[in-house]
Amino acid sequence: MIMRWWGNLKQRCATCSRVTLGAGVLLLTLVLGAVMLTAGAAGLAWTNTEKFCISCHEMKDNVYAEFKGTIHDVNRSGVRAICSNCHVPHEPIPLIKRKMRATLELVGHMRGVIDTKEKFEAHRYELAKRVWTRMKETDSLECRNCHHEDAMDSDKQSEKAKARHAKAKTEGKTCIDCHFGIAHKEPDGPGPQELKVVKQ
Amino acid sequence: MKQLAMLLAGALLSAPMVAAAQDAGAAEALLKKSGCMKCHSVSAKKDGPSFKETAAKYKGKPDAEAALVKHLTTNPKIKVDGKEELHESLKTKNEAEIRNVIQYILTR
């Protein structure tokens, strides 16, 4: 097929040399590739914005409304964590995998699975469990993108926090095991510590 | 006398209604502000008992509210992983706010 296309191209441009034609095709491919790559990256970046996340009322009226006013939304230093900071991996391959899965979630949006407060509450535990499971599998990767264990000054932590963190380390716990329900309401049911998940 | 009896009966009847008219949002905010959620949760496992466990423990006990007021305002000694430490108090002196939190816990 490519050979036939190449033959047609040569016939149409009889005066062009094979090298000129080849260089032209290569340049066009590169330009098209660059445009598609940039558009793809821009598209991915756009779907990571807060504005995009709350364009669905399911997010805006429920989880986003709960997030407002929490420590990750407003705090003394003004550094915010938006939806994608905690719910989308930062590394390219896991990021694309997560985005593909999120595309499937659009089916749920179109079917109206959580389009009312009641429906959302009925699914709250299942949705939270999905996030907790992923965070346990990845050793709370999205927490650790900003909270670096090596940079934590234990002298600036309370005695209780120091003791709890040391205990968590010896027991192989991860951030989400204790730090859940901080940006959204805690669902009714067993918490992350009660979930059996194997770390990746 | 009859009037007084009616008044007392009315007060007794309205007591559960007062308890039910709790402000869950205010209770959750004060619990968060006081750092309670670091060790406790509504229903999940953490170092401290969940509010559901506490509600079950005190169910039907007339001294429940008094016991919790003491627990949440006087920094009693507690044991976490076999080590003694002082339980934190609610970050308020307002009695109505304290009772609202206690009713929130007892009705989980």
Interface residues (C-beta under 8 A of the other chain):
Chain A: K160 A161 A163 R164 K167 C178 F180 G181 I182 E186 D188 G189 P190 G191 P192 Q193 E194
Chain B: M37 K38 S41 V42 S43 A44 K45 K46 D47 D81 K83 E85
